[in-house]
Amino acid sequence: MKIPLDLSTTPDEILPVPSGMYDFEILSASVESNKAGDGQVLAIQGQIVTEGENHGRRLSERIACKGQYGPVKQKKLVMACGIEPTADTDADDLVGNIVRVKVVDSTYQDNVTGETKTASNIAEYHLVLD
């Protein structure tokens, strides 16, 4: 069966989300094992809901549950959702909330190809005030 789109006009790669502030809806949140298998992360997936060319773009993040920075970032995410952070905070309570995120682009070296690539990362979470 023929693929129902013209691949000759499809870009070779997905362009990063430009750095900036965006309203972001959390579509899923779960606690998972980290890649090393010696801890956990809060895995967040969501989409930009700010009107414009990036509306609907999806971003994901894995925030460590230990260390110096991960717990602080998790607390800021929970507070940006308007939830009081406690020992009983549930990842499911984050789903459906809209928060303001600061997206920053960073470059990295691809381990397979050696190419320099750009990734969009969520740097901060804020409560939506307007």
N, C-alpha and C positions, 0 to 999 in steps of 0.2 A: 504494500500500500504506500502511496506517495505521501511524504511529509507535507502537511498542509500549511507551509509557509515558505517564503523565499529566503533561504539561508545565505544567498549571495549578498543580501542587504543587512544581514544580522551582524552586529559588532563582534569583534574577536574576543572581547572581554567586557565585563561589567565595570563601568566607571564608578569610582568611589563617590559616596555622598559628600558634597562639599562641607568643609568645616563650618560650623555655625550652631545656632540654637533652633531646636525643632520641638514641636509637641509630638509625643510618642505614646502610642497605646500599647500596653503590655498584653500580648496575646497568649503567652504561656510562661509559667515560672515553675521550676522544680529544683529539688536538691538532688545532686548527682555526685558520683565519685569523681575525683579529679583524675587527670591523665596518668599521674604517677601511682594512683591507687592507694595513697597514704593519707587522704583527706577528702573533704567534700567541697563542692562549689554550688552557688546559686546560679542556675542556668536561666537566662531571660531571653525570650524572643518577642519581638514586637515590630510595629510598623510606624513610619512617620505619618502623622495625620494633619500636619501643617499643609495648607493649600500651596500649590506650586508644582514645579517640575519633579520634586522629590517625594510628593505625596504617594503613599503606598509602598515606598521603598522599605525593605525589611532589614533590621539589624539584630544581632544577637550578642550576648555577652555571658561570660562565665566568671563570676565573682567568687574569689576564694573565701572560705569560711574561717580561715585562720591567718595568722600573720599580722603585719602592721596595718596594711591598707584595706584589705578585703572587708573585714568587719565594719570599718568606718564607712566604706562605700555602700555596703548593704544597709546600714542604718540610715544613711541619707536617702537611699531609694525608698525604703519603707516610709520615712517621714514625708517624702515627696508625694507618696500615694495618700497622704492624710491619715496614716495609720500610726498609732502610738507604738513605738518599738518596745517589745517585751520579750521574755524568754519563751513565750508561747506564740510568737508571730509565725503564721503559716504562709508558705509560698503561694498557695492557692488564693489568698486574700489580695495578692498583687494583681492578679489577672483582671483585665477590664479597666484598670485605672489608666488615666492619661497623665503623664508627667512631662515636664520640659527637660530635654536633654541637651547637653553641650557635646557636639560631635567634633572630633579632631581627626585629621588625617595624618598618618605616619607612614614612613617608608620602611621597607624591610627587604632583605635579600632572600629570594626563593631558593630553598636548599636543593631543589631538583634541577632547576634551569640556570640558577645563578643570576637571574634577572632581578633588577630592582623593581619592586611593586609597591603600590599604595593601598593601605587598608584604612577603613573608616572605623573609629573606635568611640564608644561612649565614655567621655571623660568625667561628666558630672550629671547628677540628677537634681531637679528642682521642682518645687510645688508650683503648679500653674495658678497664677493669681488673677488672671483676667478672663 
